[in-house]
């Protein structure tokens, strides 16, 4: 496993994506950016102490499709690397792929405050990507939201226990930005609390402030995707002292995760498509059967009382009805 095999894995993942899209073309892709920690043990190349996670390990950069759960791209990085470092270089091959191969698919991007960098905003604007990225609060942003604080104070002057929320927007230009951008703000006073909570999101989208906050809030599904990758496909495995070998392992597990995700989306019964891999393994794959070999066929004889017999047969039927891939 070396740098060459990393590129080969990336080509295979791209080819798998093309095969899945040839069967079911998405109307839009939601590029969800995030990072996570892969724990390391002992002296491994590139491992380091990550202050955000307060642990030693690698800090890979990940991009999932927030609508399907597909892991579109993954890159292993040193443990001390900050979230947004080299994110533009990481995203550009993916954006080029969609522009060249799927120009009719609308692209959207979400990211937390770790990805609040003007280089990423400019990349999205240049490549026709609609984005919503959370900003870290500062004094200037608080000043722009002061009128919402006054509205909340007025609404709670007779009852400071109730829940109150206000939305707004304004044009904002940080010191390193070339020009002002639209910022959505949400000021929320939780029930039975006296302090307000603030959310600031920079965006180039035309959604109303309420719609934009709801759109961004659904980003929580990213944590479920990462957890499924780790728990169901051993995504966090770092078995080698070599960083390059571990990078290959990361892409190997990415390939397995995406293969199963396509299987789940394209051929599983509707009732099973939201299940986790461990549940589907238990219900469909770890099923006792008797194998009978004939001259032309192999028969799998299942128990007549198998509780998921119908789902098993429906899955086989869907596989047979899939179009032939090139």
N, C-alpha and C positions, 0 to 999 in steps of 0.2 A: 504494500500500500504506500503510494507516494503522491506527489502533486498531480501526476498524470491520471491516476485512478480517481482523484477528486473530480477532475474535469469530466471523466467518463461517467461518474455517478450523476453529475449535474446534467449531462446530456440525456441519460436514461430517465431522470425525473422529468425533464422537459418533454421527452418523447411520450412518457406515460400521460402527461397532462394533455398533449395533443390528441392521444387516443381517446381519453375521456371526453374531451370537448367535441370530438367528431361524432360522438353518440348523443351528447346532451350539451349544447352550447349555452353557456350562461349569458344573460343579458348584461350583467354587471359583475365586477370583482371588487371586493372590499379588502384592501390591503391593510391588514392589521399588523403594526410593527410592535415588537416587544423583545425583551431579552430575559434570560433566566440563568440560574446557576447550575453547573454540573459539578458535583463534588469530586474532589481528587484526594488521593491518599498517598502520602509519601512525596518524594521529589519527582515531579513530572514536568516535562518541558512546557513552559508557558503558564503553568498554574500560578495563582497569586491570591492574596487576600483581597476580597471584594468588600468594601465598606458598607455598601447598601445591604448586602445579605449577611454581613458579619461572619463570613466563612471563607475557607480556601476552596478554589476550584477554577473552572473555566467560565467565561461569560459570553456564551454564543449569542449572535444576533439572529432573530427569527422573523419571518413574514408569513402569516397565515392568511387564507381567504376567510374573512369573518362570516361569510354566508354558508360555505360548504365545509369549513374546517380543514381544507387541504393545506398542507405545509408547502408553500410555494418556493421558499428559499431558506436555507440555513447555513450559517457560517460560524465555525468555531473560532473564538478569540481568546486572548490572554485574560486571566482572571481579573487583572487590574484595569482593563479597558473600560472607558466610560460608555454609557448607553449609545450615544449618537455618533461616536467616533467612526468615521469612514462609512456612515450610513448612505451617503449619496452614491459612493462607488458600489455599495452593496445593492442598492435599488436599481441602478441604471440598466444592468443586463435584463432584469425582469421587465422594466418599462419598455425597453427596446423590443423584447419578445412580443409583448402584447400589441405594440404599435405595428410591428411587422406582420405578425401572424393573425391577430384578432383585432383589426382596427375598429370594428363595430361594437366592441365591448366597452362599456363605460367603466372607468376606473375611479375608485374612491380610496382614500387613505385616512387612517386614524392612528394616533400615537399619543402617549402620555408626555408629561413635561420633560422627561429625559431626552425626547427627540425634538424639543423646541429649539431648532437651529434654523437661521435664515437660509442656509444653503439648501435644506430640505424643502422649505417653502418655495424657493425659487425653482427647484427641480420639478416640483409638482406643477407649478404654474406654467413652466416651459413645456412640459409633456402632457398638458391637458388633463391633469389629475385633480379631482375635487378633494380637498383635505380638511381635516379638523384635528388640531393638535393642541393639547392643553398647555397653558403657560404657567410658569411659576409666578406666584403673586409678588408684587413689589409696591412701593409707595405710590408710584404713578398710577398703576392699575387701581389701587384702592381709592385714589382721588377721583378717578373716572366713575367709580361705582358709588360715590358718596350720596348721590341723589336717591339711589335705591335703599341705602341705609335709612335715609330720612323717611321714605315711604313705609318701611317696615316699622320704624319707631312710631309713626303716626297710626299705623294699623294696630299696634299692640299697646297703645298708651293706656287703654282701659283694661287690657287683659294680656299680661306678659307671659302667659303660659302657652297660648295657642301656637300652632305651627303656621308660619307665614313664609312665602317665597316670592321673590320678584325677579324679573328678567329684564335685560337691557342689552344695548350694543353701542359701540363707539369706534371711531377710527383711532388707531394707535401706531406710533412709530418708535420702536426701541432704538437705542444708540447705534447698533450695528445693522439696522435694516436700511435698505435703499429707499424705501417709500412706505407710507402708512398702509396698514392692513386692517381688515374688519375683525373686531374682537367681540365675542359674545360673553356676557357676564351673567351669572346666577348668584343671587344673594339669598341665603336660606337661614331662617331662624328655627332650629329644631324645637320640637315640643318640649316644654318644661325646661328650656335652657335660655340663658340671657345673652350668650355670645352668638354671633352670626358666622356662617360658613360661606366661603367664596369659591367660585369656579370661573376661571377665565380660559376661553378657547379661541385661538386664532384660526380663521377659516377664509376660504374663497367661495364658499357655497352661499346660495340664496335662501336657504331655509330660515324660517322665523327663529328667534332666540329659543322659544320653547321646543320647537322641533329639533333644532340643532343639539340642544342639551340631551334630549331623548335619544337622538341618533348616537351621540358620543357615549352615553351611559351604557348602551348595549355592548360596549367594548369589553365588558366583564366576561364575555364568553371566551376571550383569549385564554384566561386562566384555566378554563375547562379543557381547552385544546392542549395546552402544555401539560396539564395533569394527565390527560389520556395518553399523550405521547410518552411520558415518563413511566406511568404505571402499567400501561398496556403493551408497550413496545420497547421497554428498556432503553429509552432514548437517552437517559443520563449516564449510560455506561461509558467509562473511560478506562479500558483495561490495559492500555499500553503506557510506557514511559514517554513514548514519542508523541508529540502534538500532531504531527501529520497523520499518524496511524489513527489517533483518536478522532481526527477530523473526518477520516474515511468511515469510521464506525458511526459517527453522527449521521452521515449521509446514507449509510446502509439502513439505519433504523428509520430515517426519514422516508426512504423508499418503501419499507415495509408498512409504515403508517399510512402513506398515501395509497398504496395498493389496496389496503383494507378499506380506507375511506371511500375509494371509488367503488369497491365491491358493495359496501353498505349503501351508497347512494344510488347505484345503478341497478342492482339486482335483488336486494333484500326486500321482503314485504314491507309495506308502508308502516305497519305496526312495530317493526323492529329497527327502523332507521335511526332512532335516537338513542338506542342502547349502546352501552360501552362494550369494548372488545371482550372483556372478561365474561360478560353476560352472554354475548353471542357465541363465544367459544363453548360455554356450558350448555347452551340450548341447541346449537346446530352442529357443532364440530365434534364435541366429545359425546358422541352418540354411539352406543353399541349396535353393531349390525353383523349379519352373517354374509360373507362374500362367496358368491357362487360364480365360478368361471365356466362359461360356455364357449363354443367354437368362435362365435362372433361378438359376444357381449360379456360384460362383467356385471352381475346383478348384486346389488346391495339390499339385503332383506332386513328391514327394520322391524322392531317390535310393534305389533298392532296397537299397543296401548301407549306408544310414544306420545307425550303431551304436545310436542311441537312438530308432529308429522306433517300437518298441512303447510306450515311455514317452510319446512324442508323441501317439500315438493314444489311449492310456489317459487322458491329460490332457484331450483333446478330448471323450472320452466322459464323463468326470466333469463337465465344464462343461455338457454337454447335459442331464445328469441332475440338475443343481442345480434346486431349487424356484424358481419365479418370485418375485422380490422385488417388494414394493409400492413 
